Amino acid sequence: MTRTAESGEAEAFSRAAVAVFRLNGRFTAALDRLALASGLSAARWQILSTVTDESLSVSAVARRVGTTRQSVQRIADLLVRQGLAIYLENPAHRRAKLLTATEQGAAAKREIDSCLAELARQLCEGLGGEEEVHRTAEVLRGLSGALSSIGSDDSA
């Protein structure tokens, strides 16, 4: 591969990375606005959503959402203090408790999810339809998978 091609690839990847970071910031801001009425933040909604249908250890939640165990632990403790989640005994591991949503937490998640449905409708309309949203999601999943497969630490 020539130096020019490598430089073009690096530039394209850099632009993609900046676009993804910007997108993450915009998604986070939109979710923060939606979740505020329920006393949540985007980060709290993300963790609560992960444990609404399935009880998981904090480490398992961190792997699913792609962040550190310490960050999830801090948010999990806040959700428990708010009465939106509880810790359960973990039959597979004495010290690693399972986090699960309470009924109040599940209700808060449902409320935010209904607001998200309107945001999703607007985004689909803005992107040119549901098919384009699916295509975009596939491209993003592909990028994430490619980064994961070349040895980046997905759980950090």
C-alpha positions in Angstrom: 0.0 0.0 0.0 1.3 3.4 -0.9 1.9 6.2 1.6 -0.9 8.2 0.0 -3.4 5.4 0.3 -2.4 4.9 4.0 -2.8 8.6 4.6 -6.2 8.6 2.9 -7.3 5.6 5.0 -6.1 7.3 8.2 -7.9 10.5 7.2 -11.2 8.7 6.5 -10.9 6.8 9.8 -10.2 10.0 11.6 -13.3 11.6 10.1 -15.4 8.6 11.0 -14.1 8.6 14.6 -14.9 12.3 15.0 -18.4 11.8 13.5 -19.0 8.9 15.9 -17.8 10.9 18.9 -20.1 13.8 17.9 -23.0 11.4 17.4 -22.4 10.0 20.8 -22.5 13.4 22.3 -25.7 14.3 20.5 -27.4 11.0 21.5 -26.3 11.5 25.1 -27.7 15.1 25.1 -31.0 14.0 23.5 -31.4 11.1 26.0 -30.5 13.4 28.9 -33.3 15.8 27.9 -35.8 12.9 27.6 -34.7 11.2 30.8 -34.6 14.3 33.0 -38.4 14.2 33.7 -37.9 10.7 35.2 -35.0 11.8 37.3 -32.5 10.0 35.2 -29.6 10.8 32.9 -28.7 9.1 29.7 -26.1 7.0 31.6 -28.5 5.9 34.2 -31.2 5.1 31.6 -28.6 3.0 29.7 -27.7 0.9 32.8 -31.3 0.6 33.9 -32.3 -0.5 30.4 -29.6 -3.2 30.5 -31.0 -4.7 33.7 -34.7 -4.3 33.2 -35.3 -7.7 31.6 -32.3 -9.5 32.9 -30.4 -9.4 36.2 -26.7 -9.0 35.6 -23.5 -8.4 37.5 -21.9 -5.0 37.3 -19.1 -6.4 35.3 -21.5 -8.0 32.8 -23.3 -4.7 32.4 -20.0 -2.9 31.8 -19.2 -5.4 29.0 -22.6 -5.0 27.4 -22.5 -1.2 27.4 -18.8 -0.9 26.6 -17.6 1.0 29.6 -15.7 0.4 32.8 -16.9 -1.7 35.7 -16.2 1.3 38.0 -18.4 3.6 36.0 -21.2 1.1 36.0 -20.8 0.5 39.8 -21.1 4.2 40.5 -24.3 4.5 38.4 -25.7 1.2 39.8 -25.3 2.5 43.4 -27.1 5.7 42.4 -30.0 3.7 40.8 -30.2 1.6 44.0 -30.3 4.8 46.2 -33.1 6.1 43.9 -35.1 2.9 44.4 -34.9 2.2 40.7 -32.7 -0.9 41.0 -31.7 -3.4 43.6 -28.9 -5.9 44.2 -29.7 -9.6 44.4 -27.7 -12.5 45.5 -25.8 -14.2 42.7 -25.8 -18.0 42.9 -22.8 -18.1 40.5 -20.6 -15.8 42.5 -20.8 -14.9 46.2 -19.3 -11.5 46.0 -20.6 -10.2 42.6 -24.2 -9.3 43.2 -26.7 -9.1 40.4 -28.3 -5.7 39.5 -31.9 -5.7 38.5 -34.5 -3.0 38.0 -37.3 -2.5 40.5 -40.9 -2.0 39.3 -40.3 1.7 39.8 -37.2 1.5 37.6 -39.0 -0.5 34.9 -41.8 2.1 34.9 -39.2 4.9 34.5 -37.6 3.1 31.6 -41.0 2.6 29.9 -41.8 6.3 30.2 -38.5 7.3 28.6 -38.8 4.6 26.0 -42.2 6.1 24.9 -40.5 9.5 24.5 -37.7 7.7 22.5 -40.3 6.4 20.1 -41.1 9.9 19.0 -37.4 10.7 18.6 -36.9 7.6 16.6 -39.8 8.5 14.3 -38.3 12.0 13.7 -34.8 10.5 13.0 -36.3 7.9 10.6 -38.0 10.7 8.8 -34.8 12.8 8.7 -32.7 10.0 7.4 -35.1 9.0 4.7 -36.9 6.1 6.2 -36.6 3.0 8.3 -34.4 1.2 5.7 -31.8 3.9 5.9 -31.8 3.7 9.7 -31.2 0.0 9.5 -28.4 0.4 7.0 -26.8 3.1 9.2 -27.0 0.8 12.3 -25.4 -2.0 10.3 -22.5 0.2 9.3 -22.0 1.3 12.9 -22.2 -2.3 14.2 -19.7 -3.3 11.5 -17.3 -0.6 12.6 -17.6 -1.6 16.2 -17.0 -5.2 15.3 -14.0 -4.4 13.2 -12.5 -2.4 16.1 -13.2 -5.2 18.5 -11.6 -7.8 16.2 -8.3 -6.0 15.8 -7.7 -6.1 19.6 -9.1 -2.9 20.9 -10.3 -3.2 24.5 -14.0 -3.0 24.1 -14.8 -3.1 27.8 -12.7 -0.1 28.9 
